[in-house]
Amino acid sequence: MTERELKLLLDANAVKKVHVLYALMSQGYMIVVDGKPLETTKREAKEFKTLDAAAKQLFKLGVADFSVKLKTHSF
């Protein structure tokens, strides 16, 4: 889902859950909206170097309530 698609869903009040996940492979963070990652215009998962950068992007898009998941699996 691109930023444009996310804005349309937000305007329609159609977003249920927004998560910021730690992406172990890229050593960064990614935004996941209703199970779908936020993507670039080339349809690649958009990655953020810091949690703060991901939060700023969400705030810019109009999302004020989201969860953060730092560990994606358990040992």
CNS distance restraints for C-alpha pairs under 8 A (distance, minus, plus):
assign (resid   1 and name CA) (resid   5 and name CA) 5.95 0.50 0.50
assign (resid   1 and name CA) (resid   6 and name CA) 6.56 0.50 0.50
assign (resid   1 and name CA) (resid  36 and name CA) 6.50 0.50 0.50
assign (resid   1 and name CA) (resid  37 and name CA) 6.32 0.50 0.50
assign (resid   1 and name CA) (resid  38 and name CA) 5.10 0.50 0.50
assign (resid   1 and name CA) (resid  39 and name CA) 5.44 0.50 0.50
assign (resid   1 and name CA) (resid  43 and name CA) 7.73 0.50 0.50
assign (resid   2 and name CA) (resid   6 and name CA) 6.24 0.50 0.50
assign (resid   2 and name CA) (resid  38 and name CA) 5.67 0.50 0.50
assign (resid   2 and name CA) (resid  39 and name CA) 4.91 0.50 0.50
assign (resid   2 and name CA) (resid  40 and name CA) 6.05 0.50 0.50
assign (resid   2 and name CA) (resid  41 and name CA) 6.49 0.50 0.50
assign (resid   2 and name CA) (resid  43 and name CA) 7.53 0.50 0.50
assign (resid   3 and name CA) (resid   7 and name CA) 6.16 0.50 0.50
assign (resid   3 and name CA) (resid  38 and name CA) 6.84 0.50 0.50
assign (resid   3 and name CA) (resid  39 and name CA) 7.32 0.50 0.50
assign (resid   3 and name CA) (resid  40 and name CA) 7.84 0.50 0.50
assign (resid   3 and name CA) (resid  61 and name CA) 7.72 0.50 0.50
assign (resid   4 and name CA) (resid   8 and name CA) 6.41 0.50 0.50
assign (resid   5 and name CA) (resid   9 and name CA) 6.34 0.50 0.50
assign (resid   6 and name CA) (resid  10 and name CA) 6.08 0.50 0.50
assign (resid   7 and name CA) (resid  11 and name CA) 6.04 0.50 0.50
assign (resid   7 and name CA) (resid  61 and name CA) 6.63 0.50 0.50
assign (resid   8 and name CA) (resid  12 and name CA) 6.27 0.50 0.50
assign (resid   9 and name CA) (resid  13 and name CA) 6.13 0.50 0.50
assign (resid   9 and name CA) (resid  14 and name CA) 5.08 0.50 0.50
assign (resid   9 and name CA) (resid  15 and name CA) 6.06 0.50 0.50
assign (resid  10 and name CA) (resid  14 and name CA) 6.01 0.50 0.50
assign (resid  10 and name CA) (resid  15 and name CA) 5.96 0.50 0.50
assign (resid  10 and name CA) (resid  62 and name CA) 7.81 0.50 0.50
assign (resid  15 and name CA) (resid  33 and name CA) 7.23 0.50 0.50
assign (resid  15 and name CA) (resid  34 and name CA) 6.74 0.50 0.50
assign (resid  16 and name CA) (resid  33 and name CA) 7.79 0.50 0.50
assign (resid  16 and name CA) (resid  34 and name CA) 6.12 0.50 0.50
assign (resid  17 and name CA) (resid  33 and name CA) 5.89 0.50 0.50
assign (resid  17 and name CA) (resid  34 and name CA) 5.17 0.50 0.50
assign (resid  17 and name CA) (resid  66 and name CA) 7.08 0.50 0.50
assign (resid  18 and name CA) (resid  31 and name CA) 7.20 0.50 0.50
assign (resid  18 and name CA) (resid  32 and name CA) 5.84 0.50 0.50
assign (resid  18 and name CA) (resid  33 and name CA) 4.55 0.50 0.50
assign (resid  18 and name CA) (resid  34 and name CA) 6.33 0.50 0.50
assign (resid  18 and name CA) (resid  65 and name CA) 7.50 0.50 0.50
assign (resid  18 and name CA) (resid  66 and name CA) 4.96 0.50 0.50
assign (resid  18 and name CA) (resid  67 and name CA) 6.50 0.50 0.50
assign (resid  19 and name CA) (resid  31 and name CA) 5.85 0.50 0.50
assign (resid  19 and name CA) (resid  32 and name CA) 5.15 0.50 0.50
assign (resid  19 and name CA) (resid  33 and name CA) 6.41 0.50 0.50
assign (resid  19 and name CA) (resid  66 and name CA) 5.50 0.50 0.50
assign (resid  19 and name CA) (resid  67 and name CA) 4.80 0.50 0.50
assign (resid  19 and name CA) (resid  68 and name CA) 5.64 0.50 0.50
assign (resid  19 and name CA) (resid  69 and name CA) 7.07 0.50 0.50
assign (resid  20 and name CA) (resid  29 and name CA) 6.50 0.50 0.50
assign (resid  20 and name CA) (resid  30 and name CA) 5.63 0.50 0.50
assign (resid  20 and name CA) (resid  31 and name CA) 4.59 0.50 0.50
assign (resid  20 and name CA) (resid  32 and name CA) 6.19 0.50 0.50
assign (resid  20 and name CA) (resid  51 and name CA) 7.80 0.50 0.50
assign (resid  20 and name CA) (resid  54 and name CA) 7.25 0.50 0.50
assign (resid  20 and name CA) (resid  66 and name CA) 7.27 0.50 0.50
assign (resid  20 and name CA) (resid  67 and name CA) 6.23 0.50 0.50
assign (resid  20 and name CA) (resid  68 and name CA) 4.76 0.50 0.50
assign (resid  20 and name CA) (resid  69 and name CA) 6.24 0.50 0.50
assign (resid  21 and name CA) (resid  29 and name CA) 5.51 0.50 0.50
assign (resid  21 and name CA) (resid  30 and name CA) 5.37 0.50 0.50
assign (resid  21 and name CA) (resid  31 and name CA) 6.38 0.50 0.50
assign (resid  21 and name CA) (resid  32 and name CA) 7.25 0.50 0.50
assign (resid  21 and name CA) (resid  68 and name CA) 6.01 0.50 0.50
assign (resid  21 and name CA) (resid  69 and name CA) 4.95 0.50 0.50
assign (resid  21 and name CA) (resid  70 and name CA) 5.95 0.50 0.50
assign (resid  21 and name CA) (resid  71 and name CA) 7.90 0.50 0.50
assign (resid  21 and name CA) (resid  72 and name CA) 7.59 0.50 0.50
assign (resid  22 and name CA) (resid  27 and name CA) 7.36 0.50 0.50
assign (resid  22 and name CA) (resid  28 and name CA) 5.92 0.50 0.50
assign (resid  22 and name CA) (resid  29 and name CA) 4.51 0.50 0.50
assign (resid  22 and name CA) (resid  30 and name CA) 6.52 0.50 0.50
assign (resid  22 and name CA) (resid  69 and name CA) 6.51 0.50 0.50
assign (resid  22 and name CA) (resid  70 and name CA) 4.96 0.50 0.50
assign (resid  22 and name CA) (resid  71 and name CA) 6.83 0.50 0.50
assign (resid  22 and name CA) (resid  72 and name CA) 7.42 0.50 0.50
assign (resid  23 and name CA) (resid  27 and name CA) 5.82 0.50 0.50
assign (resid  23 and name CA) (resid  28 and name CA) 5.33 0.50 0.50
assign (resid  23 and name CA) (resid  29 and name CA) 5.20 0.50 0.50
assign (resid  23 and name CA) (resid  30 and name CA) 6.42 0.50 0.50
assign (resid  24 and name CA) (resid  28 and name CA) 6.94 0.50 0.50
assign (resid  26 and name CA) (resid  47 and name CA) 7.81 0.50 0.50
assign (resid  27 and name CA) (resid  49 and name CA) 7.37 0.50 0.50
assign (resid  28 and name CA) (resid  47 and name CA) 6.34 0.50 0.50
assign (resid  28 and name CA) (resid  48 and name CA) 5.56 0.50 0.50
assign (resid  28 and name CA) (resid  49 and name CA) 4.67 0.50 0.50
assign (resid  28 and name CA) (resid  50 and name CA) 6.24 0.50 0.50
assign (resid  28 and name CA) (resid  51 and name CA) 7.85 0.50 0.50
assign (resid  29 and name CA) (resid  47 and name CA) 5.65 0.50 0.50
assign (resid  29 and name CA) (resid  48 and name CA) 4.99 0.50 0.50
assign (resid  29 and name CA) (resid  49 and name CA) 6.30 0.50 0.50
assign (resid  29 and name CA) (resid  50 and name CA) 6.53 0.50 0.50
assign (resid  29 and name CA) (resid  51 and name CA) 6.34 0.50 0.50
assign (resid  29 and name CA) (resid  54 and name CA) 6.96 0.50 0.50
assign (resid  30 and name CA) (resid  37 and name CA) 7.01 0.50 0.50
assign (resid  30 and name CA) (resid  38 and name CA) 7.24 0.50 0.50
assign (resid  30 and name CA) (resid  45 and name CA) 7.35 0.50 0.50
assign (resid  30 and name CA) (resid  46 and name CA) 6.30 0.50 0.50
assign (resid  30 and name CA) (resid  47 and name CA) 5.05 0.50 0.50
assign (resid  30 and name CA) (resid  48 and name CA) 6.18 0.50 0.50
assign (resid  30 and name CA) (resid  54 and name CA) 7.20 0.50 0.50
assign (resid  31 and name CA) (resid  37 and name CA) 5.73 0.50 0.50
assign (resid  31 and name CA) (resid  38 and name CA) 5.50 0.50 0.50
assign (resid  31 and name CA) (resid  46 and name CA) 7.58 0.50 0.50
assign (resid  31 and name CA) (resid  47 and name CA) 7.85 0.50 0.50
assign (resid  31 and name CA) (resid  54 and name CA) 7.01 0.50 0.50
assign (resid  32 and name CA) (resid  36 and name CA) 5.23 0.50 0.50
assign (resid  32 and name CA) (resid  37 and name CA) 4.18 0.50 0.50
assign (resid  32 and name CA) (resid  38 and name CA) 5.91 0.50 0.50
assign (resid  33 and name CA) (resid  37 and name CA) 6.16 0.50 0.50
assign (resid  33 and name CA) (resid  38 and name CA) 7.00 0.50 0.50
assign (resid  37 and name CA) (resid  45 and name CA) 6.10 0.50 0.50
assign (resid  37 and name CA) (resid  46 and name CA) 7.60 0.50 0.50
assign (resid  38 and name CA) (resid  45 and name CA) 6.01 0.50 0.50
assign (resid  38 and name CA) (resid  46 and name CA) 5.80 0.50 0.50
assign (resid  39 and name CA) (resid  43 and name CA) 5.21 0.50 0.50
assign (resid  39 and name CA) (resid  44 and name CA) 5.21 0.50 0.50
assign (resid  39 and name CA) (resid  45 and name CA) 4.39 0.50 0.50
assign (resid  39 and name CA) (resid  46 and name CA) 4.79 0.50 0.50
assign (resid  40 and name CA) (resid  44 and name CA) 5.41 0.50 0.50
assign (resid  40 and name CA) (resid  45 and name CA) 6.32 0.50 0.50
assign (resid  40 and name CA) (resid  46 and name CA) 5.49 0.50 0.50
assign (resid  48 and name CA) (resid  53 and name CA) 6.10 0.50 0.50
assign (resid  48 and name CA) (resid  54 and name CA) 5.77 0.50 0.50
assign (resid  49 and name CA) (resid  53 and name CA) 6.94 0.50 0.50
assign (resid  50 and name CA) (resid  54 and name CA) 6.62 0.50 0.50
assign (resid  51 and name CA) (resid  55 and name CA) 6.21 0.50 0.50
assign (resid  52 and name CA) (resid  56 and name CA) 6.10 0.50 0.50
assign (resid  53 and name CA) (resid  57 and name CA) 6.29 0.50 0.50
assign (resid  54 and name CA) (resid  58 and name CA) 6.33 0.50 0.50
assign (resid  55 and name CA) (resid  59 and name CA) 6.16 0.50 0.50
assign (resid  56 and name CA) (resid  60 and name CA) 6.10 0.50 0.50
assign (resid  57 and name CA) (resid  61 and name CA) 6.29 0.50 0.50
assign (resid  58 and name CA) (resid  62 and name CA) 6.25 0.50 0.50
assign (resid  58 and name CA) (resid  63 and name CA) 5.08 0.50 0.50
assign (resid  58 and name CA) (resid  64 and name CA) 7.13 0.50 0.50
assign (resid  59 and name CA) (resid  63 and name CA) 5.15 0.50 0.50
assign (resid  59 and name CA) (resid  64 and name CA) 5.89 0.50 0.50
